[in-house]
């Protein structure tokens, strides 16, 4: 359990501090709007997903952010001794917990649900 908490905190810190994310302000704004519209949601694996059909700009933004997250999860895994999947799932739990009511979330092995 202690290792899981370390993974969560390390992953969250890297997500917030990573220079790659600072360059993605436009993608973040696009995804934030898409989340509010119900087009994009957070998944328990730590990645964004398309809830319903999305235009090219939204899809590209989701892909860019997910690529950045994948890099962060790999870095976190290397530092904490877990797999990238475990790092993603630990961070995904936090992202889902912080998802506002009315937006979509997807648990592992589950379907999209409005929170």
Buried (B, 14 or more C-beta within 10 A) or exposed (E): EEEBEBBBBBBBEBBEEBEBBEEBEEBBEBBEEBBEEBBBBBBBBBBBBBBEEBEEEBBEBBEBBBEBBBBBBBBBBEBBEBEBEBBBBBBBBBBBEEBEEEBBBBBEEEEBEEE
